[in-house]
Amino acid sequence: MYAPAAFAVTDPAELAAMMARAPLATLVVTTDERLEAAHLPLLHDVEAGTLVGHLARQNPVAAMDGVPAMAIFNGASAYVSPGFYPSKAEHGRVVPTWNYQTVHVYGRLERFDDPAELRAVVAALTDRFESDRPAPWSVEDAPETYVAGLLNAIVGVRLVIQRMEGVRKLSQNRSASDKAGVRDGLAASSSPGDRAVAALMKDEPHG
């Protein structure tokens, strides 16, 4: 991935935090004939060095085993208008761009379909996304025969991580005044995505 020094993220803890904020990944694998992609939430096991999730058994990616793969975690993004820059009025040498966050994780994809392991993955994913709800749902809330049937219809996938890289592009290459203009312009937008990027920019020091 092209990652200019001003925007590159290499710290593993920062990369993990970025993935946690954007857990729905795009999992990409290659075959002899084509690229295949699947969209699924993935849990990052830092100690094991893996990403784990599950796919429908009929998904073409679910048939892959022992192949190179890449998981892409795209965070908040926003179009940046040249009109946000105070420098536009000074010299006019500005163009549109995008601010965004992304993490690419590279590794080898493993497939598994042991029922106990699958159930553990489903339970872990459920707990991850239900834990902050007033009345969290758990796998045990569903009838056991129903859960068993669903487990038969899915396959577990595990990406054994070999390398991670990230980009956090939040106008770090602009002057302090231009960066403030972008932040304020996005904060005033009606788009939730724009406002999310503005919030991220508040914590990003000028580079």
Backbone bond lengths (Angstrom), bond angles and torsions (degrees), N, CA, C in turn:
res aa  C-N    CA-C-N  psi(-1)  N-CA   C-N-CA  omega(-1)  CA-C   N-CA-C  phi
1 M - - - 1.465 - - 1.527 109.35 -
2 Y 1.317 116.08 136.58 1.459 120.86 176.50 1.523 108.80 -71.07
3 A 1.332 115.95 119.50 1.468 120.79 -175.73 1.527 109.50 -138.75
4 P 1.358 117.59 88.35 1.462 119.73 176.36 1.522 111.12 -54.91
5 A 1.321 116.06 148.49 1.468 120.68 -173.63 1.525 112.55 -55.16
6 A 1.330 117.41 -35.55 1.466 120.15 -177.68 1.527 112.24 -64.91
7 F 1.322 116.67 -22.72 1.463 120.64 -174.16 1.528 113.71 -114.50
8 A 1.312 118.64 -10.76 1.462 121.75 -173.03 1.526 111.64 -68.70
9 V 1.324 115.65 140.01 1.463 122.63 174.66 1.522 107.54 -118.15
10 T 1.328 116.74 122.88 1.456 121.14 -178.50 1.522 113.31 -121.57
11 D 1.319 117.76 -16.36 1.459 120.58 -177.98 1.532 109.99 -68.76
12 P 1.336 118.38 123.80 1.468 120.51 -177.65 1.528 113.85 -57.94
13 A 1.327 117.40 -36.74 1.469 119.76 179.86 1.525 110.93 -66.92
14 E 1.329 117.26 -39.71 1.466 120.41 177.83 1.519 110.50 -66.79
15 L 1.326 116.77 -41.29 1.461 120.19 178.57 1.534 110.65 -62.93
16 A 1.323 116.71 -41.16 1.463 120.34 178.32 1.521 111.21 -63.13
17 A 1.332 117.05 -40.26 1.460 120.65 179.41 1.522 110.91 -65.84
18 M 1.336 116.78 -39.79 1.461 120.28 177.91 1.526 111.17 -63.69
19 M 1.331 117.15 -40.78 1.461 119.99 177.93 1.527 111.28 -65.67
20 A 1.334 116.26 -38.54 1.465 120.25 -179.51 1.526 111.40 -63.76
21 R 1.328 116.40 -32.21 1.475 119.88 179.39 1.525 112.47 -78.00
22 A 1.322 117.58 -16.09 1.471 121.14 -178.63 1.522 108.79 -136.18
23 P 1.333 118.26 67.11 1.467 121.33 -168.56 1.523 115.69 -72.13
24 L 1.337 118.29 -16.54 1.464 119.43 178.78 1.526 108.59 -80.12
25 A 1.324 116.19 107.89 1.458 121.51 -174.53 1.524 111.54 -99.59
26 T 1.325 115.09 159.60 1.459 122.08 167.83 1.520 106.85 -105.30
27 L 1.311 116.26 114.75 1.457 122.44 -178.20 1.527 108.58 -97.26
28 V 1.320 116.69 119.92 1.463 121.90 -174.46 1.521 109.79 -117.18
29 V 1.332 115.96 130.05 1.459 121.61 176.13 1.526 108.23 -131.69
30 T 1.321 115.77 160.90 1.463 120.69 178.44 1.518 109.55 -116.44
31 T 1.321 114.95 145.61 1.457 121.45 170.99 1.526 106.88 -117.11
32 D 1.317 116.25 -178.29 1.466 119.25 177.79 1.519 111.85 -66.23
33 E 1.333 116.27 -20.66 1.453 119.92 -173.24 1.518 114.46 -110.58
34 R 1.339 118.05 -27.11 1.451 118.19 -171.10 1.528 110.86 -164.04
35 L 1.330 114.83 173.29 1.458 122.05 169.63 1.519 108.87 -91.18
36 E 1.322 116.52 146.05 1.464 122.10 173.56 1.528 107.28 -128.04
37 A 1.329 115.80 144.14 1.464 120.45 179.38 1.518 109.96 -136.69
38 A 1.321 114.95 147.82 1.464 121.34 175.85 1.519 108.37 -137.71
39 H 1.319 115.77 150.48 1.465 121.49 -179.10 1.523 108.30 -114.33
40 L 1.324 116.17 122.13 1.461 120.06 -175.13 1.526 110.10 -160.76
41 P 1.341 117.16 149.81 1.468 119.18 173.16 1.523 109.42 -71.70
42 L 1.319 115.99 138.97 1.453 121.48 179.40 1.520 109.48 -125.96
43 L 1.325 115.98 135.92 1.462 121.66 176.64 1.517 109.47 -95.48
44 H 1.320 116.10 132.76 1.461 122.23 -179.09 1.519 109.00 -94.55
45 D 1.322 116.32 114.20 1.459 121.97 174.43 1.526 106.88 -96.92
46 V 1.326 116.41 100.67 1.460 121.09 -174.21 1.520 111.04 -63.71
47 E 1.328 116.76 -44.47 1.463 120.24 -176.97 1.525 111.73 -65.64
48 A 1.323 117.27 -40.53 1.462 120.88 -179.31 1.522 112.18 -81.22
49 G 1.330 117.24 -17.77 1.459 120.65 -177.29 1.513 113.26 68.92
50 T 1.338 115.70 42.75 1.459 120.41 -176.94 1.522 111.48 -136.76
51 L 1.319 114.72 162.48 1.463 124.20 166.09 1.521 106.13 -117.71
52 V 1.335 117.38 133.89 1.462 120.48 -174.88 1.524 110.28 -131.70
53 G 1.324 115.58 140.43 1.457 121.66 176.04 1.519 109.85 -162.29
54 H 1.328 116.73 -162.16 1.466 119.93 178.20 1.516 109.88 -147.52
55 L 1.334 114.18 156.36 1.460 122.37 -179.30 1.527 110.06 -133.25
56 A 1.316 115.56 158.11 1.461 119.52 171.44 1.527 108.71 -59.68
57 R 1.309 116.73 139.01 1.468 121.19 -177.48 1.524 111.33 -57.89
58 Q 1.328 117.76 -29.87 1.465 121.03 -177.96 1.535 112.63 -82.50
59 N 1.324 118.18 -7.75 1.457 120.33 177.88 1.534 109.11 -66.21
60 P 1.340 118.95 130.82 1.466 120.48 -179.32 1.531 113.51 -55.07
61 V 1.342 117.18 -33.65 1.461 120.31 -179.39 1.530 110.78 -67.16
62 A 1.330 117.15 -27.89 1.464 121.20 -178.50 1.527 112.35 -66.68
63 A 1.319 117.17 -16.36 1.466 120.75 179.15 1.523 111.97 -86.67
64 M 1.335 117.48 -10.29 1.461 121.57 -176.24 1.524 110.78 -78.57
65 D 1.314 116.77 140.44 1.464 120.85 178.18 1.529 108.67 -151.07
66 G 1.329 115.61 131.08 1.454 120.10 178.05 1.509 114.42 71.43
67 V 1.323 117.21 25.06 1.469 120.72 -177.74 1.527 110.40 -111.04
68 P 1.338 118.29 153.37 1.466 120.56 173.85 1.521 110.10 -63.26
69 A 1.321 116.04 143.96 1.465 120.37 -179.30 1.520 109.77 -150.96
70 M 1.325 114.61 163.81 1.453 121.42 177.86 1.516 108.96 -137.11
71 A 1.325 116.85 134.59 1.461 121.94 174.49 1.521 108.04 -110.38
72 I 1.333 116.10 131.27 1.458 122.66 -178.08 1.521 108.71 -114.01
73 F 1.329 116.43 124.40 1.458 122.78 177.74 1.521 107.82 -111.99
74 N 1.315 117.01 105.68 1.461 121.27 -179.94 1.520 110.20 -96.92
75 G 1.328 116.84 121.65 1.450 121.71 178.37 1.517 111.82 -92.02
76 A 1.322 115.46 -156.38 1.464 120.90 -178.70 1.521 110.85 -62.31
77 S 1.330 116.20 145.58 1.464 121.56 178.62 1.518 109.29 -145.54
78 A 1.338 115.36 157.56 1.461 119.44 -178.66 1.521 110.62 -158.11
79 Y 1.313 115.69 142.00 1.459 121.80 172.68 1.522 109.28 -71.42
80 V 1.330 116.23 135.55 1.462 121.63 179.31 1.523 108.83 -111.03
81 S 1.336 116.16 112.96 1.456 121.93 -179.98 1.529 111.06 -80.42
82 P 1.335 118.22 140.41 1.467 120.37 174.47 1.525 111.86 -57.19
83 G 1.339 116.37 -23.98 1.459 119.74 179.88 1.515 113.83 -66.48
84 F 1.341 116.49 -14.52 1.468 119.44 177.65 1.532 112.20 -74.60
85 Y 1.341 117.21 -22.24 1.458 120.49 -173.12 1.530 112.37 -85.04
86 P 1.321 118.73 123.63 1.472 119.55 170.90 1.523 111.67 -58.78
87 S 1.328 117.91 -29.36 1.468 120.48 -178.91 1.526 112.68 -66.64
88 K 1.328 117.69 -15.73 1.468 120.18 176.50 1.523 110.09 -58.79
89 A 1.325 116.60 -41.44 1.467 120.19 -179.36 1.526 111.59 -73.91
90 E 1.330 117.30 -20.62 1.466 120.60 -177.54 1.516 112.31 -82.53
91 H 1.338 117.24 -47.39 1.470 119.17 -174.82 1.524 113.99 -138.23
92 G 1.323 118.68 -12.78 1.457 121.75 175.94 1.511 115.31 74.20
93 R 1.312 118.28 1.48 1.469 120.83 -176.95 1.536 109.76 -87.63
94 V 1.315 116.02 67.97 1.464 122.92 -179.47 1.525 109.05 -138.17
95 V 1.310 115.69 151.94 1.467 121.03 178.80 1.531 108.48 -139.34
96 P 1.338 117.74 163.00 1.466 120.33 177.14 1.525 111.33 -67.53
97 T 1.308 116.44 156.41 1.457 121.91 174.84 1.522 109.00 -156.62
98 W 1.320 116.65 -174.65 1.461 122.34 175.85 1.517 109.43 -127.01
99 N 1.303 116.83 141.62 1.453 122.42 167.78 1.528 107.14 -101.94
100 Y 1.322 116.15 140.45 1.464 118.28 -175.64 1.526 110.33 -165.14
101 Q 1.337 114.09 167.99 1.456 122.34 173.63 1.518 108.60 -131.44
102 T 1.331 116.71 138.63 1.450 120.20 175.87 1.519 109.99 -153.67
103 V 1.325 115.60 151.38 1.457 122.44 174.17 1.526 107.80 -129.25
104 H 1.329 116.38 132.58 1.458 122.28 173.91 1.521 108.22 -110.48
105 V 1.317 116.30 128.94 1.461 121.78 179.16 1.534 107.87 -119.69
106 Y 1.321 115.93 125.87 1.457 121.83 -176.82 1.526 109.67 -112.29
107 G 1.325 116.27 143.03 1.451 119.28 178.03 1.511 111.87 -179.83
108 R 1.326 114.42 -160.38 1.464 121.26 -179.73 1.523 108.60 -113.75
109 L 1.337 115.19 131.87 1.458 120.87 -175.82 1.522 110.64 -88.89
110 E 1.333 114.68 131.77 1.461 121.29 175.70 1.529 109.09 -117.75
111 R 1.309 115.65 144.17 1.464 123.34 -179.48 1.523 108.64 -110.01
112 F 1.345 117.32 140.67 1.464 119.63 174.62 1.524 109.17 -147.32
113 D 1.330 115.50 150.21 1.468 118.91 179.82 1.524 112.29 -140.57
114 D 1.333 117.81 22.19 1.458 120.76 172.74 1.529 109.11 -63.43
115 P 1.340 118.64 126.14 1.466 120.93 -174.93 1.525 113.99 -57.10
116 A 1.328 117.18 -41.04 1.468 119.62 -178.81 1.527 110.81 -66.79
117 E 1.311 117.19 -40.44 1.459 120.82 179.14 1.524 110.94 -68.33
118 L 1.319 115.91 -40.48 1.465 120.06 177.41 1.527 110.84 -62.19
119 R 1.318 115.53 -44.90 1.461 119.00 -179.94 1.529 110.96 -60.94
120 A 1.325 117.20 -39.45 1.461 120.79 178.85 1.522 111.11 -63.08
121 V 1.335 117.13 -39.40 1.466 120.72 178.81 1.522 110.55 -66.63
122 V 1.328 116.67 -45.70 1.463 120.30 178.99 1.531 110.45 -60.85
123 A 1.326 116.90 -42.04 1.461 120.76 179.42 1.519 111.50 -65.45
124 A 1.329 117.10 -40.27 1.462 120.63 179.94 1.526 111.24 -66.56
125 L 1.320 116.82 -41.76 1.465 120.24 176.95 1.527 110.71 -63.43
126 T 1.329 115.80 -43.94 1.462 120.06 179.57 1.521 110.80 -60.71
127 D 1.316 116.70 -47.32 1.470 120.55 179.95 1.521 110.99 -61.41
128 R 1.318 116.74 -37.81 1.471 121.13 -178.91 1.532 110.99 -60.35
129 F 1.311 117.24 -40.93 1.454 119.95 -173.29 1.526 114.29 -101.36
130 E 1.308 117.56 -9.76 1.462 120.81 178.23 1.531 112.66 -101.58
131 S 1.327 118.09 -14.56 1.465 121.60 -168.36 1.527 114.11 -60.25
132 D 1.324 118.27 -29.51 1.464 119.18 -176.84 1.530 112.47 -96.39
133 R 1.328 117.54 9.74 1.466 120.80 179.05 1.530 110.30 -86.70
134 P 1.340 117.43 151.15 1.473 120.15 -179.40 1.522 113.14 -58.04
135 A 1.332 116.62 -37.23 1.467 120.94 178.92 1.522 108.02 -132.25
136 P 1.324 118.01 80.80 1.467 121.69 -174.67 1.521 112.80 -59.20
137 W 1.332 115.13 136.89 1.456 120.71 173.55 1.520 108.11 -86.07
138 S 1.332 117.46 145.46 1.460 121.51 175.60 1.517 109.34 -131.85
139 V 1.320 115.49 162.97 1.465 120.14 -179.52 1.523 110.80 -58.70
140 E 1.323 117.51 -33.74 1.461 121.40 -179.03 1.526 112.85 -65.89
141 D 1.337 117.73 -14.55 1.462 120.63 178.56 1.524 112.74 -73.16
142 A 1.334 117.03 -19.16 1.463 121.30 -179.01 1.532 110.09 -94.72
143 P 1.334 117.91 151.92 1.469 120.40 178.47 1.533 110.76 -59.30
144 E 1.324 116.65 141.08 1.463 121.22 -174.89 1.534 112.05 -61.33
145 T 1.320 116.83 -39.11 1.471 119.33 179.96 1.530 110.82 -65.75
146 Y 1.330 115.80 -35.25 1.468 120.66 178.18 1.529 110.32 -66.27
147 V 1.345 116.48 -45.18 1.466 120.94 179.44 1.524 110.20 -62.78
148 A 1.316 117.04 -43.39 1.463 120.79 -179.86 1.521 111.31 -59.77
149 G 1.323 116.52 -39.66 1.459 120.31 178.24 1.516 112.26 -65.06
150 L 1.325 115.79 -40.68 1.467 119.64 179.06 1.526 110.80 -67.00
151 L 1.332 117.33 -38.73 1.464 120.05 179.56 1.529 110.95 -62.83
152 N 1.321 117.35 -30.83 1.461 120.70 177.49 1.524 111.94 -69.05
153 A 1.319 116.12 -19.16 1.466 120.18 -175.62 1.525 113.22 -96.27
154 I 1.345 117.30 1.41 1.459 119.64 -178.25 1.528 110.71 -126.25
155 V 1.326 113.58 165.35 1.465 122.14 177.27 1.518 107.72 -131.57
156 G 1.317 116.75 139.21 1.452 120.24 176.56 1.519 111.51 -83.03
157 V 1.326 116.02 146.52 1.464 121.44 175.91 1.522 108.56 -128.81
158 R 1.321 114.82 139.33 1.457 121.18 -179.89 1.535 108.20 -132.67
159 L 1.313 115.88 121.25 1.460 120.30 175.82 1.521 107.75 -97.45
160 V 1.324 116.50 112.92 1.460 121.85 176.61 1.532 107.28 -81.26
161 I 1.330 115.76 111.57 1.461 121.17 -168.83 1.526 111.54 -72.31
162 Q 1.330 114.82 130.63 1.456 121.80 174.40 1.530 111.86 -110.27
163 R 1.326 115.62 -30.54 1.470 119.26 -177.27 1.524 109.50 -159.72
164 M 1.345 116.94 144.80 1.456 121.90 175.52 1.525 108.40 -132.78
165 E 1.325 115.98 144.90 1.459 120.56 174.92 1.523 108.72 -148.84
166 G 1.322 115.92 150.15 1.456 119.21 -177.17 1.511 112.95 -140.28
167 V 1.313 114.93 160.26 1.464 123.19 174.61 1.516 108.30 -130.95
168 R 1.309 116.05 130.22 1.453 122.77 172.27 1.526 106.28 -124.31
169 K 1.309 116.44 97.31 1.473 121.50 -177.12 1.523 108.45 -102.28
170 L 1.322 115.83 102.61 1.464 121.63 -175.46 1.533 110.43 -132.31
171 S 1.319 115.81 44.32 1.478 122.59 176.80 1.527 112.76 65.58
172 Q 1.348 117.51 26.51 1.462 119.29 179.43 1.525 112.61 -63.82
173 N 1.329 116.98 -22.40 1.463 120.48 -177.87 1.529 112.98 -87.63
174 R 1.313 117.51 3.05 1.463 121.11 179.83 1.524 109.80 -99.55
175 S 1.313 115.80 165.35 1.465 120.71 175.35 1.525 109.74 -65.90
176 A 1.325 115.25 163.83 1.465 119.64 -179.96 1.526 111.23 -59.23
177 S 1.330 116.94 -38.51 1.470 119.76 -178.66 1.527 111.23 -70.42
178 D 1.341 116.80 -40.15 1.464 119.10 178.32 1.529 110.45 -66.56
179 K 1.316 116.07 -40.69 1.467 119.30 179.45 1.528 110.39 -62.87
180 A 1.328 116.99 -41.84 1.463 120.56 177.72 1.521 110.65 -63.43
181 G 1.337 116.65 -37.36 1.458 120.10 178.40 1.514 112.09 -64.08
182 V 1.349 116.07 -40.66 1.465 119.92 177.77 1.531 109.96 -65.48
183 R 1.311 115.98 -46.43 1.473 120.42 -178.87 1.522 111.02 -59.09
184 D 1.326 116.69 -46.11 1.462 120.22 -178.33 1.526 111.39 -68.63
185 G 1.339 115.75 -37.91 1.464 119.47 179.51 1.519 111.61 -64.73
186 L 1.323 116.76 -43.34 1.463 120.31 179.07 1.526 111.37 -69.68
187 A 1.334 116.87 -36.86 1.464 120.49 179.74 1.521 111.60 -63.47
188 A 1.326 117.36 -28.62 1.465 121.62 -178.80 1.526 112.33 -85.89
189 S 1.319 117.74 -4.70 1.462 122.13 -177.57 1.524 111.39 -72.37
190 S 1.331 115.96 155.48 1.459 121.21 174.82 1.530 111.81 -84.13
191 S 1.336 116.84 -7.38 1.457 121.04 -178.24 1.529 111.15 -83.26
192 P 1.331 118.30 125.59 1.469 120.22 176.88 1.528 112.17 -58.67
193 G 1.334 116.82 -35.31 1.454 120.32 179.01 1.517 111.84 -64.65
194 D 1.334 116.50 -42.27 1.463 120.71 177.21 1.520 110.53 -61.24
195 R 1.313 116.37 -44.89 1.464 119.77 -178.14 1.531 111.42 -67.54
196 A 1.344 116.37 -32.05 1.464 119.47 177.37 1.522 110.74 -65.52
197 V 1.318 117.17 -40.31 1.461 120.29 177.66 1.530 110.23 -67.13
198 A 1.320 117.47 -40.44 1.464 120.60 177.14 1.522 110.87 -58.32
199 A 1.326 116.90 -40.82 1.469 120.64 179.34 1.521 110.79 -64.88
200 L 1.324 117.04 -39.23 1.462 120.39 177.75 1.521 111.14 -64.71
201 M 1.325 116.08 -36.21 1.460 119.97 -177.66 1.525 112.37 -67.37
202 K 1.317 117.49 -25.77 1.461 120.83 179.04 1.528 111.74 -62.12
203 D 1.337 115.35 -29.27 1.467 120.10 -177.22 1.523 112.81 -98.97
204 E 1.327 116.89 0.74 1.454 120.08 -176.91 1.519 110.37 -98.99
205 P 1.345 118.45 116.76 1.465 119.77 179.07 1.511 111.26 -67.54
206 H 1.321 115.87 153.27 1.457 120.66 179.02 1.525 109.02 -70.62
207 G 1.328 116.55 130.33 1.459 120.65 -178.97 1.497 111.91 -99.85
